[in-house]
Each structure stands twice: as structure tokens, then as C-alpha cells.
Amino acid sequence: MLTSRLFYLFLFTVCLSLLGFGLYLEHVKGLEPCPLCAFQRMAYIAISIIALISAIHNPKNVFRIIYNILLIIVALIGAGIAGRQTWLQHLPPELVPECGPGLDYMLEVFPLGEALKMILSGSGECAEVQWRFIGFSIAEWSLVCFSMIVIATVIATFILKPERRLFNF
């Protein structure tokens, strides 16, 4: 029987697998992540942390809903970032923004708010497609994954029940 704890563990495992694959593409295949890719990784990290805490806590009622809302919010933010990158990748070459400074430089030199605005607006390097699988770019796959996380979490909120607890906290 599928329980909410198993769902959270599954979600944690999926996010770790996606992060591991991203690190494989970066360190083995030599694909350098753009700033939007880095923020998508941060969203996967946040989802995996929330899912792990949820699995350990095995919440009932209110806390389960709070965890699920947090998961949905972070996944929607990740989907928005992946959607922005997908949009940039589908722009005609003459409309692609110019490449900007690197992520580390922006975060060091500019105030945080301005750096985030520059990062989330994307640049030419974010529009570059370095890898495809079955015709989809990494950003498109990421958009699919974030969307599936949102859908699965919404379904899990209404269908799955928490396991019986060994302790009452």
C-alpha cells in the first residue's frame, strides 16, 4: 500500500537522481550549467530536502498539507524558471539576449535583488541547447519533471494517507 511516507521517499529519490544526472552531464560530459540551470538545481535541492523532512516526520493532516503546499510552491517556481529557459531556447537567434556575466560575478558585484532580476531574465548562454534526449532539451525535461512533481503532489494530498506512527510526535 502506497503511503505518504513512501511518496516523500520516492520524491526525494527522484530529485537526487535528477541532481546526480545533472552533475554527470556537468563533470563527465563537460556541459557547463547556465544561471537558470543553477536555479533549477536549487529548486530540486529544496524539493528533496522538504521531501526528506516530510518522510522522516511522517506528518498527519495539517503538517502534511503544509509540506505538500511547500513542495508545490517550490516545484512551480522551478517550472517557471525551466519555462523561461525553454522560451529563451525557442527564440529566433536574432532575438536571443546577449550573454551576460557569470553567476558568481553577478552575485558578488550586484545587490541580491538586482542580481536575481538579471539571472531570472536569462541571457544568451541560457538559450543555448547543449544536450537533447528524444528531442527535448534539458530545460524542457526539467519543465516536465517539475510539472509532474506538482501533479503528483496534488494527487498525493488527496489520496495518500500517512503511515501509522511508532511515536506520537
C-alpha positions in Angstrom: 0.0 0.0 0.0 1.4 3.4 -1.0 1.6 5.8 1.9 2.6 9.4 2.1 5.9 8.4 3.6 6.7 6.3 0.6 5.6 9.1 -1.7 8.0 11.5 0.0 10.9 9.0 -0.1 10.2 8.4 -3.8 10.1 12.2 -4.5 13.4 12.5 -2.6 15.0 9.7 -4.6 13.8 11.2 -7.9 15.2 14.6 -7.1 18.5 13.2 -6.0 18.6 11.2 -9.3 17.9 14.3 -11.3 20.6 16.2 -9.5 23.0 13.3 -9.9 22.3 13.2 -13.7 22.9 17.0 -13.8 26.3 16.6 -12.1 27.1 13.7 -14.5 26.4 16.0 -17.5 28.5 18.7 -16.0 31.5 16.8 -14.8 31.6 13.8 -17.2 30.2 15.3 -20.4 31.6 18.8 -19.8 28.3 20.7 -20.1 28.5 24.0 -18.1 25.2 24.9 -16.4 23.9 28.4 -17.1 22.4 30.6 -14.3 18.9 29.4 -14.9 20.1 25.8 -14.7 21.7 26.6 -11.4 18.4 27.9 -10.0 16.6 24.8 -11.3 19.1 22.7 -9.3 18.4 24.8 -6.2 14.7 24.1 -6.7 15.4 20.3 -6.9 17.6 20.5 -3.8 14.8 22.4 -1.9 12.2 19.8 -3.0 14.5 16.9 -2.0 15.1 18.5 1.5 11.3 19.1 2.0 10.5 15.6 0.9 13.2 14.0 3.2 12.0 16.0 6.2 8.4 15.0 5.3 9.3 11.3 5.1 11.1 11.5 8.4 8.4 13.4 10.1 5.6 11.3 8.5 3.1 14.1 9.2 -0.7 13.9 9.6 -3.4 16.3 8.5 -2.2 19.9 8.8 1.6 19.3 8.6 1.1 17.0 5.6 -0.8 19.7 3.8 1.8 22.3 4.7 4.6 20.1 3.4 2.7 19.5 0.2 2.0 23.2 -0.3 5.7 23.9 0.1 6.6 21.2 -2.4 4.1 22.6 -4.9 5.3 26.2 -4.4 9.0 25.2 -5.0 8.1 23.0 -7.9 6.0 25.8 -9.5 9.0 28.2 -9.1 11.3 25.6 -10.7 8.8 25.1 -13.5 8.6 28.8 -14.0 12.4 29.0 -14.3 12.5 26.0 -16.6 9.7 27.5 -18.7 11.6 30.8 -19.0 14.7 28.9 -20.2 12.6 26.9 -22.7 11.1 30.1 -24.0 14.6 31.6 -24.5 15.7 28.4 -26.3 12.9 28.7 -28.8 13.5 32.4 -29.6 14.8 33.2 -33.1 18.6 33.7 -33.0 18.3 37.4 -33.6 16.1 37.9 -30.6 18.2 35.9 -28.1 19.6 38.3 -25.4 23.4 38.7 -25.3 25.4 36.7 -22.9 25.9 38.3 -19.5 28.4 37.9 -16.8 28.7 34.6 -14.9 26.5 33.7 -11.9 29.3 34.1 -9.4 30.3 37.5 -10.7 26.7 38.8 -10.6 26.1 37.6 -7.0 29.4 39.2 -5.9 29.1 42.6 -7.6 25.4 43.4 -7.7 22.9 43.7 -4.9 21.0 40.4 -4.4 17.7 41.8 -5.8 19.3 43.2 -8.9 21.4 40.0 -9.4 18.3 37.8 -9.2 16.5 40.0 -11.7 19.4 39.7 -14.1 19.7 36.0 -13.6 16.0 35.2 -14.0 15.7 37.3 -17.1 18.2 34.9 -18.7 20.9 35.5 -21.2 22.3 34.1 -24.4 24.0 31.2 -22.6 20.6 30.2 -21.2 19.2 30.0 -24.8 22.0 27.6 -25.9 20.9 23.9 -26.2 23.8 21.7 -25.3 22.1 18.4 -25.0 18.9 16.7 -26.1 17.1 13.4 -25.3 14.2 12.3 -27.5 14.1 15.8 -29.0 13.8 17.6 -25.7 16.4 19.9 -24.2 17.5 19.8 -20.5 15.2 22.8 -19.8 12.2 21.1 -21.4 12.8 17.9 -19.5 13.1 19.9 -16.3 9.8 21.6 -17.0 8.2 18.2 -17.5 9.7 16.9 -14.2 8.7 20.0 -12.2 5.2 19.7 -13.7 5.0 16.0 -12.8 6.1 16.8 -9.2 3.3 19.4 -8.9 0.7 16.9 -10.3 1.9 14.0 -8.2 1.9 16.1 -5.0 -1.6 17.4 -5.6 -2.9 13.9 -6.2 -0.9 12.6 -3.1 -2.5 15.3 -1.0 -6.0 13.9 -1.6 -5.3 10.2 -2.0 -2.4 9.1 0.2 -2.7 8.6 4.0 0.1 8.7 6.5 1.6 5.5 7.9 0.8 4.5 11.5 3.3 6.1 13.8 5.6 4.4 16.2 5.9 7.5 18.3 3.4 10.3 18.9 5.2 13.4 17.8 
